[in-house]
């Protein structure tokens, strides 16, 4: 039994194994956040490879290494290696982000799978907003405003449509109007929802029940006085919100406060570094709301701000779900790592 193989899954394999099943991924992440709340995980901070300071990510890009272990029923360890080059769509007609995920057996620690992580990463990011919106948005929310017409907001809207069944109208703004128009046409047709391109961030936010910003902005794209009472705002990118937006919030909810502070590039982290936000200002981490340790939305007038930095736990858990389906359905290619170990 000295031979060691791992399963390789292409993006096509990942999709065929449930990679685009947003409903299933949302349920899996609810489980992940419950495990996170109960402390049964290992989550080292992200390691970033940058060609400059933190703000260089918005132009030159970066590569993140994201390792983690998820306990409980998931019981899986792994790492996502993800590069993001913002100019890829415009210079090469290719995705901004590309990723590989490696899964390891939690007992032997041998690798058991290597798979495309690009779809998984995008889907789990949208699913996180869905998990949060299910508990923090008003259930009757019918209008969503999106800023950023890339892949991230595609999956954000996929998730919102599932958890907010009364959603019927969407506005979309992007600095490149042709991207907004294409997003409205393609995603609107795919999801069966009316999407209207607008000419400013303000138009996208004003009147919306739910707002999502998913951009590579280097400075704030939304202002506090644009948000209505009762709005739920999901902040996905980096420095996208002015300080006053967060100061206006009745509740500040995060996925993992320690990881946000470590990452250091989002508005909350910048405010913390400047002494404007303290640990006590964070109402809850999402897992504590999922498990009922903290209440989510308590009335229709609360303006609730949610910030997610993205956790390797999410990638590992979804990748394990994909792996299990692929094994069950005999999908993928077995690759040999060694026939016999050179040394023991």
C-alpha positions, 0 to 999 in steps of 0.5 A, a space after each residue: 500500500 505504498 503507492 500514493 495517488 490524488 484525484 485531479 478535477 478540472 473546472 468542468 469536473 468541478 461544475 459537473 460535481 455541483 460547483 454551480 449549485 448555489 443552494 447546496 453551497 449556501 447550506 454547506 456554508 451555514 454548516 461551516 459558520 456553525 463550526 466556526 462559531 464553535 471553534 472547531 477549526 484551524 485558520 492561519 492568516 492569509 499570506 499575500 504575494 504583492 508587487 508593492 503595498 496593499 493598494 497595488 492589489 487594485 492595479 497589479 494584483 496579488 496571489 493569496 495562499 489560504 490554508 485551513 482545517 474545518 472540523 465537525 462533519 466536514 473534517 477536512 484540511 486544505 489550501 487555496 492558492 488564488 491569483 487575482 490580476 484586475 487587468 486580465 479581463 481587459 488585456 487578455 479577455 481572461 478571468 481576473 482570478 484563477 485558483 487551485 485548491 489542494 485537499 489533504 487527508 486529515 489523518 495521514 495529511 497526504 494530498 487527496 485532491 487537486 482541483 480548479 478553485 476558480 468557480 468554487 472561490 466565486 461561488 462561496 463568496 456569493 454564498 457568504 452574502 447569501 448566508 448573511 442576507 438570509 438573517 440580516 436583510 429584511 425578508 421582504 426585500 425586493 430591490 438590490 443595488 450592485 456596484 461592480 459588474 464582474 464575476 463576484 456580483 454575478 454569484 452575489 446575485 445568484 445567492 440573493 435570489 435564493 434567500 430573498 424570494 421577493 427580489 424582483 428588481 436589480 440596478 447595476 453600476 460599473 465604471 465601464 458602462 458596457 460591462 454593466 450593459 452586458 451584465 444586465 443582459 446576460 445575468 438577467 436572462 440567466 436568473 430571470 430577473 430584471 436588471 437595470 444598468 445605471 450611470 452612478 453608484 448613487 443611483 444603484 444604492 438609493 432606494 435599494 433594500 440590499 446593496 452589494 459592492 464587489 469592486 477593485 476600488 482604491 477609494 470609497 464608492 458609496 456614501 452614508 447618506 445614500 442608504 435607506 433605513 432598513 438596508 442590508 449592505 454587503 461589503 465584499 471588496 476592499 476600501 469601498 465604503 467611506 467611514 461614515 457608512 460604518 458609523 451609520 450602521 446599527 449593527 456591524 457584522 463580520 465573517 471573522 474579525 481577526 482575519 479582517 484586521 490581519 488582512 488590513 485592506 478593507 474599510 473596517 481594518 483601516 478604521 481599526 488601524 487608525 483607532 476609529 473602530 474597536 473590538 467592542 464595536 463589532 456586533 457579531 461574527 456571522 457564525 454566532 448569528 447562524 447558531 443563534 448566539 446573537 440575534 440577526 435583524 431585529 426590526 425593519 429599520 436597522 441599517 446592517 453592515 456586513 463585511 466578509 474578508 473570505 475564509 479558507 474554511 469556506 473553500 475547503 468545505 465546498 471543495 470537500 463537498 465537490 470531491 465527495 460527489 466526484 468520487 461517488 460519480 467516478 469523475 476526474 483523473 487519478 494521478 500518481 504522486 509516487 509508486 513507492 516513496 523514495 524515503 520513509 
